[in-house]
Amino acid sequence: MPVVEPTPVDGMPGPFPGRVVEVHHAGSVSADWSISDSAVRGMVKQGMEELTGGEGPPAWQRLFQKDDVVAIKVNPVGRRYRAGQASAISSHELVVAVVEGLKSAGVKPRDIILFERYADQFRGAGYEQLLLEQPLQGVRWCASSARYTDSQLDIEGYDGRRDLDAHVVGYDRDAFVHMGYANPFDDPRDDRRLRSHLSVVVTRLANKVINLPVLKDHGSAGVTLALKNLSHGLHNNVSRSHLPRTHRPAGASGPNQCNTFIPTVLTQPDIRQKCVLHILDGLVGVWQGGPSSTSGCVWPRRSLFFATDPVALDLIGWEIIDAKRIEQGLLPVGEAGLQANRGARQEAFDRRQPEHIILAGTIGLGQHDRRRIDYRRIEATA
Protein backbone atom coordinates (compact mmCIF):
# COMPACT_ATOMS: atom_id res chain seq x y z
CA MET A 1 0.00 0.00 0.00
CA PRO A 2 1.26 3.58 -0.62
CA VAL A 3 2.91 5.41 2.24
CA VAL A 4 1.48 8.84 3.09
CA GLU A 5 4.35 11.07 4.15
CA PRO A 6 4.13 13.43 7.15
CA THR A 7 4.23 17.19 6.75
CA PRO A 8 7.27 18.27 8.84
CA VAL A 9 5.99 21.78 9.62
CA ASP A 10 3.04 20.34 11.52
CA GLY A 11 2.94 18.10 14.59
CA MET A 12 3.72 18.42 18.26
CA PRO A 13 3.73 20.89 19.93
CA GLY A 14 2.42 22.51 16.76
CA PRO A 15 1.82 26.18 15.94
CA PHE A 16 0.33 27.00 19.36
CA PRO A 17 2.75 25.63 21.97
CA GLY A 18 1.55 26.11 25.53
CA ARG A 19 -1.98 27.16 24.52
CA VAL A 20 -4.97 25.26 25.95
CA VAL A 21 -8.56 26.34 25.37
CA GLU A 22 -11.38 24.98 27.51
CA VAL A 23 -14.91 25.59 26.25
CA HIS A 24 -17.59 24.97 28.85
CA HIS A 25 -21.31 24.64 28.09
CA ALA A 26 -23.70 24.21 31.01
CA GLY A 27 -26.31 22.53 28.80
CA SER A 28 -24.02 20.08 27.01
CA VAL A 29 -24.70 17.07 29.29
CA SER A 30 -28.14 16.37 30.76
CA ALA A 31 -29.07 14.65 34.01
CA ASP A 32 -29.43 11.27 32.24
CA TRP A 33 -25.91 11.63 30.74
CA SER A 34 -27.17 12.32 27.23
CA ILE A 35 -25.12 14.83 25.23
CA SER A 36 -26.49 17.70 23.17
CA ASP A 37 -25.18 17.54 19.61
CA SER A 38 -25.99 21.20 18.96
CA ALA A 39 -24.10 22.26 22.10
CA VAL A 40 -21.07 20.19 21.10
CA ARG A 41 -21.13 21.57 17.57
CA GLY A 42 -21.07 25.11 18.96
CA MET A 43 -18.33 24.25 21.47
CA VAL A 44 -16.11 22.82 18.72
CA LYS A 45 -16.63 25.89 16.55
CA GLN A 46 -15.77 28.27 19.37
CA GLY A 47 -12.85 26.18 20.60
CA MET A 48 -11.21 25.93 17.20
CA GLU A 49 -11.62 29.64 16.60
CA GLU A 50 -10.13 30.53 19.99
CA LEU A 51 -7.24 28.10 19.50
CA THR A 52 -6.27 29.17 15.97
CA GLY A 53 -7.44 32.78 15.85
CA GLY A 54 -9.56 32.02 12.79
CA GLU A 55 -13.31 32.13 12.29
CA GLY A 56 -15.53 29.47 10.71
CA PRO A 57 -13.82 27.21 8.13
CA PRO A 58 -10.51 29.16 8.30
CA ALA A 59 -10.06 27.85 11.84
CA TRP A 60 -9.88 24.32 10.43
CA GLN A 61 -7.94 25.42 7.35
CA ARG A 62 -5.18 26.65 9.66
CA LEU A 63 -4.31 23.00 10.38
CA PHE A 64 -5.84 20.99 7.51
CA GLN A 65 -5.86 21.22 3.73
CA LYS A 66 -8.09 19.61 1.11
CA ASP A 67 -5.49 17.03 0.05
CA ASP A 68 -4.83 15.73 3.57
CA VAL A 69 -5.67 12.21 4.67
CA VAL A 70 -6.69 12.58 8.32
CA ALA A 71 -6.95 9.77 10.88
CA ILE A 72 -9.08 10.47 13.98
CA LYS A 73 -8.02 8.48 17.06
CA VAL A 74 -11.02 7.80 19.30
CA ASN A 75 -11.04 6.35 22.82
CA PRO A 76 -13.82 3.80 23.53
CA VAL A 77 -12.53 2.34 26.81
CA GLY A 78 -15.00 4.05 29.15
CA ARG A 79 -18.10 2.98 27.23
CA ARG A 80 -21.36 2.24 29.06
CA TYR A 81 -22.36 -1.37 29.64
CA ARG A 82 -25.97 -0.88 30.70
CA ALA A 83 -28.75 1.63 30.20
CA GLY A 84 -28.54 4.74 32.33
CA GLN A 85 -24.83 4.33 32.99
CA ALA A 86 -22.50 7.21 32.15
CA SER A 87 -20.20 6.76 29.17
CA ALA A 88 -16.76 8.42 29.25
CA ILE A 89 -15.55 7.97 25.69
CA SER A 90 -14.74 10.16 22.71
CA SER A 91 -18.39 11.10 22.33
CA HIS A 92 -20.24 10.43 19.10
CA GLU A 93 -21.31 14.06 19.05
CA LEU A 94 -17.70 15.22 19.15
CA VAL A 95 -16.71 12.81 16.37
CA VAL A 96 -19.47 14.18 14.13
CA ALA A 97 -18.46 17.80 14.84
CA VAL A 98 -14.81 17.06 14.05
CA VAL A 99 -15.69 15.36 10.76
CA GLU A 100 -17.85 18.35 9.83
CA GLY A 101 -14.94 20.65 10.66
CA LEU A 102 -12.58 18.69 8.41
CA LYS A 103 -15.09 18.78 5.58
CA SER A 104 -15.36 22.56 5.99
CA ALA A 105 -11.60 22.70 5.29
CA GLY A 106 -12.13 20.74 2.08
CA VAL A 107 -11.03 17.31 3.33
CA LYS A 108 -12.96 14.64 1.43
CA PRO A 109 -14.98 12.09 3.46
CA ARG A 110 -13.06 9.17 1.91
CA ASP A 111 -9.85 10.80 3.20
CA ILE A 112 -11.07 10.73 6.81
CA ILE A 113 -10.33 7.57 8.81
CA LEU A 114 -11.85 6.92 12.21
CA PHE A 115 -9.66 4.46 14.11
CA GLU A 116 -8.95 2.70 17.37
CA ARG A 117 -6.52 0.03 18.56
CA TYR A 118 -9.05 -2.82 18.99
CA ALA A 119 -11.82 -3.54 16.49
CA ASP A 120 -14.09 -5.17 19.07
CA GLN A 121 -13.94 -2.12 21.35
CA PHE A 122 -14.55 0.22 18.40
CA ARG A 123 -17.70 -1.68 17.55
CA GLY A 124 -18.72 -2.02 21.21
CA ALA A 125 -18.66 1.75 21.63
CA GLY A 126 -21.02 2.18 18.66
CA TYR A 127 -18.62 3.90 16.28
CA GLU A 128 -19.20 1.46 13.41
CA GLN A 129 -22.94 2.13 13.66
CA LEU A 130 -22.26 5.87 13.86
CA LEU A 131 -20.56 5.74 10.47
CA LEU A 132 -23.90 4.79 8.90
CA GLU A 133 -25.37 8.18 9.81
CA GLN A 134 -25.57 10.91 7.18
CA PRO A 135 -22.86 13.29 8.50
CA LEU A 136 -20.27 10.47 8.32
CA GLN A 137 -21.21 8.96 4.98
CA GLY A 138 -18.04 8.02 3.11
CA VAL A 139 -15.77 8.10 6.18
CA ARG A 140 -13.67 4.94 6.63
CA TRP A 141 -12.62 3.13 9.80
CA CYS A 142 -9.69 0.94 10.81
CA ALA A 143 -8.32 -0.86 13.82
CA SER A 144 -4.78 -1.99 14.55
CA SER A 145 -5.76 -5.25 16.26
CA ALA A 146 -8.81 -7.49 16.40
CA ARG A 147 -9.16 -7.53 20.18
CA TYR A 148 -7.34 -7.14 23.48
CA THR A 149 -5.10 -9.96 24.65
CA ASP A 150 -2.47 -10.03 27.39
CA SER A 151 0.14 -10.94 24.79
CA GLN A 152 0.13 -8.33 22.04
CA LEU A 153 3.04 -9.25 19.80
CA ASP A 154 1.47 -10.22 16.48
CA ILE A 155 2.36 -7.59 13.85
CA GLU A 156 -0.82 -8.34 11.92
CA GLY A 157 -2.95 -7.69 15.02
CA TYR A 158 -4.31 -11.20 15.53
CA ASP A 159 -2.94 -12.47 18.83
CA GLY A 160 -5.08 -15.50 19.68
CA ARG A 161 -7.91 -16.25 17.25
CA ARG A 162 -7.34 -15.29 13.63
CA ASP A 163 -10.87 -14.26 12.70
CA LEU A 164 -9.84 -12.11 9.76
CA ASP A 165 -11.41 -8.67 9.70
CA ALA A 166 -11.19 -6.31 6.72
CA HIS A 167 -10.90 -3.34 9.09
CA VAL A 168 -7.82 -4.66 10.95
CA VAL A 169 -4.64 -3.26 9.37
CA GLY A 170 -2.00 -4.26 11.92
CA TYR A 171 1.31 -2.66 12.84
CA ASP A 172 4.32 -1.49 10.85
CA ARG A 173 7.28 -3.90 10.95
CA ASP A 174 9.73 -1.06 10.38
CA ALA A 175 8.36 1.47 12.88
CA PHE A 176 8.98 0.47 16.48
CA VAL A 177 10.67 1.38 19.75
CA HIS A 178 12.90 -1.09 21.59
CA MET A 179 12.84 -1.08 25.41
CA GLY A 180 14.69 -3.43 27.73
CA TYR A 181 11.75 -4.82 29.67
CA ALA A 182 8.93 -7.20 28.83
CA ASN A 183 5.94 -9.06 30.16
CA PRO A 184 7.25 -11.91 32.35
CA PHE A 185 4.93 -14.41 30.66
CA ASP A 186 6.28 -13.72 27.15
CA ASP A 187 8.62 -16.29 25.63
CA PRO A 188 12.21 -15.10 26.35
CA ARG A 189 13.23 -16.48 22.93
CA ASP A 190 10.81 -14.09 21.20
CA ASP A 191 12.60 -10.81 20.53
CA ARG A 192 9.26 -9.13 19.72
CA ARG A 193 8.60 -8.91 23.46
CA LEU A 194 11.10 -6.00 23.64
CA ARG A 195 9.52 -3.97 20.83
CA SER A 196 6.37 -1.89 20.46
CA HIS A 197 5.35 -1.34 16.84
CA LEU A 198 3.38 1.62 15.55
CA SER A 199 0.01 1.24 13.83
CA VAL A 200 -0.08 1.12 10.04
CA VAL A 201 -2.86 3.73 10.22
CA VAL A 202 -0.28 6.28 11.35
CA THR A 203 2.73 5.20 9.31
CA ARG A 204 1.09 4.46 5.94
CA LEU A 205 -2.54 5.51 5.68
CA ALA A 206 -2.66 9.11 6.93
CA ASN A 207 -0.48 12.22 6.85
CA LYS A 208 -2.24 13.87 9.81
CA VAL A 209 -3.81 12.62 13.03
CA ILE A 210 -6.45 14.16 15.30
CA ASN A 211 -6.33 12.84 18.85
CA LEU A 212 -9.63 12.62 20.80
CA PRO A 213 -8.73 11.52 24.35
CA VAL A 214 -11.03 11.64 27.38
CA LEU A 215 -10.70 13.36 30.78
CA LYS A 216 -9.95 10.34 32.99
CA ASP A 217 -8.07 9.15 36.03
CA HIS A 218 -5.96 6.04 35.42
CA GLY A 219 -4.99 3.30 37.88
CA SER A 220 -1.44 3.05 36.54
CA ALA A 221 -0.47 6.20 34.64
CA GLY A 222 -2.27 8.52 37.08
CA VAL A 223 -4.23 10.14 34.27
CA THR A 224 -5.02 9.03 30.75
CA LEU A 225 -5.26 12.05 28.51
CA ALA A 226 -3.69 13.12 25.19
CA LEU A 227 -0.27 11.50 25.57
CA LYS A 228 -1.51 8.13 26.75
CA ASN A 229 -4.21 7.95 24.07
CA LEU A 230 -1.33 8.10 21.60
CA SER A 231 1.20 5.88 23.35
CA HIS A 232 -1.10 3.02 24.30
CA GLY A 233 -3.62 3.63 21.53
CA LEU A 234 -1.19 3.49 18.60
CA HIS A 235 1.12 0.60 19.54
CA ASN A 236 1.20 -3.12 20.21
CA ASN A 237 2.88 -4.74 23.23
CA VAL A 238 1.59 -2.13 25.68
CA SER A 239 0.86 -4.56 28.52
CA ARG A 240 4.53 -4.47 29.47
CA SER A 241 3.92 -1.00 30.91
CA HIS A 242 1.49 -2.55 33.45
CA LEU A 243 3.53 -5.33 35.04
CA PRO A 244 1.92 -7.82 37.46
CA ARG A 245 2.41 -7.59 41.21
CA THR A 246 5.50 -9.02 42.83
CA HIS A 247 5.91 -9.95 46.49
CA ARG A 248 8.48 -8.66 48.96
CA PRO A 249 8.78 -8.86 52.77
CA ALA A 250 7.15 -5.43 52.99
CA GLY A 251 4.15 -6.65 51.00
CA ALA A 252 2.94 -6.71 47.41
CA SER A 253 4.59 -4.36 44.96
CA GLY A 254 3.12 -3.10 41.70
CA PRO A 255 5.85 -1.95 39.28
CA ASN A 256 4.72 0.79 36.92
CA GLN A 257 6.49 1.46 33.61
CA CYS A 258 4.04 3.97 32.17
CA ASN A 259 6.29 6.88 32.99
CA THR A 260 9.06 5.52 30.77
CA PHE A 261 6.93 3.72 28.19
CA ILE A 262 4.76 6.71 27.23
CA PRO A 263 7.43 9.32 26.36
CA THR A 264 9.70 6.69 24.79
CA VAL A 265 7.20 5.45 22.21
CA LEU A 266 6.13 9.02 21.41
CA THR A 267 9.62 9.88 20.16
CA GLN A 268 8.84 8.31 16.78
CA PRO A 269 8.85 10.84 13.91
CA ASP A 270 5.52 9.71 12.46
CA ILE A 271 3.82 10.54 15.76
CA ARG A 272 5.67 13.79 16.43
CA GLN A 273 5.03 15.15 12.94
CA LYS A 274 1.55 13.88 12.16
CA CYS A 275 -0.41 14.49 15.40
CA VAL A 276 -1.53 18.05 14.75
CA LEU A 277 -4.64 18.51 16.92
CA HIS A 278 -5.81 17.23 20.29
CA ILE A 279 -9.39 17.70 21.51
CA LEU A 280 -9.87 16.35 25.02
CA ASP A 281 -13.43 15.20 25.61
CA GLY A 282 -14.25 16.44 29.10
CA LEU A 283 -18.02 16.33 28.72
CA VAL A 284 -18.02 13.40 31.15
CA GLY A 285 -14.89 12.78 33.22
CA VAL A 286 -13.66 9.99 35.52
CA TRP A 287 -12.00 11.00 38.80
CA GLN A 288 -11.27 7.53 40.23
CA GLY A 289 -11.23 3.99 38.87
CA GLY A 290 -10.27 4.95 35.33
CA PRO A 291 -9.94 4.23 32.51
CA SER A 292 -13.33 2.50 32.84
CA SER A 293 -16.42 4.50 33.77
CA THR A 294 -18.03 1.58 35.62
CA SER A 295 -16.69 2.63 39.05
CA GLY A 296 -19.37 5.29 39.31
CA CYS A 297 -16.70 7.93 39.95
CA VAL A 298 -17.79 10.07 37.03
CA TRP A 299 -18.89 13.66 36.77
CA PRO A 300 -20.22 15.97 34.06
CA ARG A 301 -17.44 18.52 33.55
CA ARG A 302 -19.33 19.68 30.44
CA SER A 303 -16.19 20.91 28.70
CA LEU A 304 -14.06 20.33 25.63
CA PHE A 305 -10.35 21.21 25.58
CA PHE A 306 -8.40 22.22 22.46
CA ALA A 307 -4.63 22.23 21.86
CA THR A 308 -1.86 21.44 19.40
CA ASP A 309 0.39 20.91 22.45
CA PRO A 310 -0.44 17.59 24.18
CA VAL A 311 1.87 18.19 27.15
CA ALA A 312 0.25 21.50 28.09
CA LEU A 313 -3.17 19.92 27.56
CA ASP A 314 -2.32 17.01 29.85
CA LEU A 315 -0.99 19.30 32.58
CA ILE A 316 -4.32 21.14 32.62
CA GLY A 317 -6.27 17.87 32.59
CA TRP A 318 -4.16 16.50 35.43
CA GLU A 319 -4.85 19.67 37.42
CA ILE A 320 -8.61 19.33 36.89
CA ILE A 321 -8.68 15.65 37.86
CA ASP A 322 -6.66 16.37 41.02
CA ALA A 323 -9.05 19.14 42.01
CA LYS A 324 -12.01 16.79 41.59
CA ARG A 325 -10.32 14.03 43.59
CA ILE A 326 -9.57 16.40 46.46
CA GLU A 327 -13.17 17.62 46.37
CA GLN A 328 -14.23 13.96 46.71
CA GLY A 329 -11.90 13.34 49.67
CA LEU A 330 -9.18 11.45 47.78
CA LEU A 331 -5.46 12.11 47.43
CA PRO A 332 -4.22 13.74 44.23
CA VAL A 333 -3.03 11.15 41.72
CA GLY A 334 0.63 11.95 42.40
CA GLU A 335 0.20 10.83 46.01
CA ALA A 336 -1.90 7.76 45.21
CA GLY A 337 -0.67 4.21 44.82
CA LEU A 338 0.28 1.29 47.02
CA GLN A 339 3.23 3.07 48.63
CA ALA A 340 1.00 5.82 49.97
CA ASN A 341 -2.10 3.65 50.50
CA ARG A 342 -0.82 0.25 51.57
CA GLY A 343 -3.81 -2.07 51.59
CA ALA A 344 -6.01 0.29 49.58
CA ARG A 345 -8.25 -1.99 47.54
CA GLN A 346 -8.50 0.41 44.64
CA GLU A 347 -4.73 0.72 44.12
CA ALA A 348 -2.72 -1.79 42.07
CA PHE A 349 0.58 -0.01 41.45
CA ASP A 350 3.25 1.42 43.73
CA ARG A 351 2.81 4.99 42.55
CA ARG A 352 0.67 6.88 40.08
CA GLN A 353 2.57 10.14 39.69
CA PRO A 354 2.06 11.15 36.00
CA GLU A 355 5.72 11.86 35.42
CA HIS A 356 5.26 10.87 31.79
CA ILE A 357 3.78 14.32 31.17
CA ILE A 358 6.84 16.14 32.45
CA LEU A 359 9.22 13.74 30.68
CA ALA A 360 7.35 14.24 27.38
CA GLY A 361 7.90 17.96 27.81
CA THR A 362 11.63 17.52 28.32
CA ILE A 363 11.98 15.84 24.91
CA GLY A 364 10.21 18.67 23.14
CA LEU A 365 6.65 17.38 22.75
CA GLY A 366 5.18 20.41 24.51
CA GLN A 367 5.27 22.90 27.36
CA HIS A 368 5.67 21.27 30.78
CA ASP A 369 6.10 24.45 32.85
CA ARG A 370 2.67 25.43 34.18
CA ARG A 371 3.78 29.07 34.46
CA ARG A 372 4.21 29.21 30.69
CA ILE A 373 0.87 27.71 29.73
CA ASP A 374 -1.76 29.99 28.23
CA TYR A 375 -4.92 28.38 29.63
CA ARG A 376 -8.14 30.01 28.46
CA ARG A 377 -11.46 28.93 29.92
CA ILE A 378 -14.48 30.34 28.13
CA GLU A 379 -18.23 29.81 28.26
CA ALA A 380 -19.94 28.65 25.09
CA THR A 381 -21.99 31.39 23.52
CA ALA A 382 -24.64 29.15 21.99
TAWODA-V146701 format. One record per residue. RES is the residue in three letters. PHI is phi as a letter, one per 40 degrees, with the letter a starting at -180 (none if undefined). Layout:
RES:PHI
RES:PHI
This chain:
MET:none
PRO:c
VAL:c
VAL:c
GLU:c
PRO:c
THR:b
PRO:d
VAL:c
ASP:c
GLY:h
MET:b
PRO:c
GLY:g
PRO:c
PHE:b
PRO:c
GLY:g
ARG:c
VAL:b
VAL:b
GLU:b
VAL:b
HIS:b
HIS:b
ALA:c
GLY:b
SER:c
VAL:b
SER:c
ALA:c
ASP:c
TRP:g
SER:c
ILE:b
SER:c
ASP:c
SER:c
ALA:c
VAL:c
ARG:d
GLY:c
MET:c
VAL:c
LYS:d
GLN:c
GLY:c
MET:c
GLU:c
GLU:c
LEU:c
THR:c
GLY:g
GLY:b
GLU:b
GLY:g
PRO:d
PRO:d
ALA:c
TRP:c
GLN:c
ARG:c
LEU:b
PHE:b
GLN:b
LYS:c
ASP:c
ASP:c
VAL:b
VAL:b
ALA:b
ILE:b
LYS:c
VAL:c
ASN:b
PRO:c
VAL:c
GLY:c
ARG:c
ARG:c
TYR:b
ARG:a
ALA:c
GLY:g
GLN:c
ALA:c
SER:b
ALA:b
ILE:b
SER:c
SER:c
HIS:d
GLU:c
LEU:c
VAL:d
VAL:c
ALA:c
VAL:c
VAL:c
GLU:c
GLY:c
LEU:c
LYS:c
SER:c
ALA:c
GLY:g
VAL:c
LYS:c
PRO:d
ARG:c
ASP:c
ILE:b
ILE:b
LEU:c
PHE:a
GLU:a
ARG:c
TYR:b
ALA:c
ASP:c
GLN:c
PHE:d
ARG:c
GLY:c
ALA:c
GLY:g
TYR:c
GLU:c
GLN:c
LEU:d
LEU:c
LEU:c
GLU:c
GLN:d
PRO:c
LEU:b
GLN:d
GLY:g
VAL:c
ARG:c
TRP:a
CYS:a
ALA:b
SER:c
SER:b
ALA:c
ARG:a
TYR:c
THR:a
ASP:c
SER:c
GLN:b
LEU:b
ASP:c
ILE:c
GLU:c
GLY:g
TYR:b
ASP:d
GLY:g
ARG:c
ARG:b
ASP:c
LEU:d
ASP:b
ALA:c
HIS:c
VAL:c
VAL:b
GLY:g
TYR:b
ASP:c
ARG:c
ASP:b
ALA:b
PHE:a
VAL:b
HIS:c
MET:b
GLY:c
TYR:a
ALA:a
ASN:c
PRO:c
PHE:c
ASP:c
ASP:c
PRO:c
ARG:c
ASP:c
ASP:c
ARG:c
ARG:c
LEU:c
ARG:b
SER:b
HIS:c
LEU:c
SER:c
VAL:d
VAL:d
VAL:c
THR:c
ARG:b
LEU:c
ALA:b
ASN:b
LYS:a
VAL:b
ILE:b
ASN:b
LEU:b
PRO:c
VAL:b
LEU:c
LYS:a
ASP:c
HIS:a
GLY:c
SER:b
ALA:c
GLY:g
VAL:b
THR:b
LEU:b
ALA:c
LEU:c
LYS:c
ASN:c
LEU:c
SER:c
HIS:c
GLY:c
LEU:b
HIS:b
ASN:c
ASN:f
VAL:c
SER:c
ARG:c
SER:c
HIS:b
LEU:c
PRO:c
ARG:c
THR:b
HIS:b
ARG:b
PRO:d
ALA:c
GLY:h
ALA:c
SER:b
GLY:b
PRO:c
ASN:b
GLN:b
CYS:d
ASN:c
THR:c
PHE:c
ILE:c
PRO:c
THR:c
VAL:c
LEU:c
THR:c
GLN:c
PRO:d
ASP:c
ILE:c
ARG:c
GLN:c
LYS:c
CYS:c
VAL:b
LEU:a
HIS:b
ILE:b
LEU:c
ASP:c
GLY:b
LEU:c
VAL:b
GLY:b
VAL:b
TRP:b
GLN:a
GLY:g
GLY:c
PRO:c
SER:c
SER:b
THR:c
SER:c
GLY:g
CYS:c
VAL:b
TRP:a
PRO:c
ARG:c
ARG:g
SER:b
LEU:b
PHE:b
PHE:b
ALA:a
THR:c
ASP:b
PRO:c
VAL:c
ALA:d
LEU:c
ASP:c
LEU:c
ILE:c
GLY:c
TRP:d
GLU:d
ILE:c
ILE:c
ASP:d
ALA:c
LYS:c
ARG:c
ILE:c
GLU:d
GLN:c
GLY:g
LEU:b
LEU:c
PRO:c
VAL:c
GLY:c
GLU:b
ALA:c
GLY:h
LEU:c
GLN:c
ALA:c
ASN:b
ARG:d
GLY:g
ALA:c
ARG:c
GLN:c
GLU:b
ALA:b
PHE:b
ASP:d
ARG:a
ARG:b
GLN:c
PRO:c
GLU:c
HIS:d
ILE:c
ILE:c
LEU:c
ALA:c
GLY:c
THR:c
ILE:b
GLY:g
LEU:c
GLY:i
GLN:c
HIS:b
ASP:c
ARG:d
ARG:c
ARG:b
ILE:c
ASP:c
TYR:c
ARG:b
ARG:b
ILE:b
GLU:c
ALA:c
THR:c
ALA:a
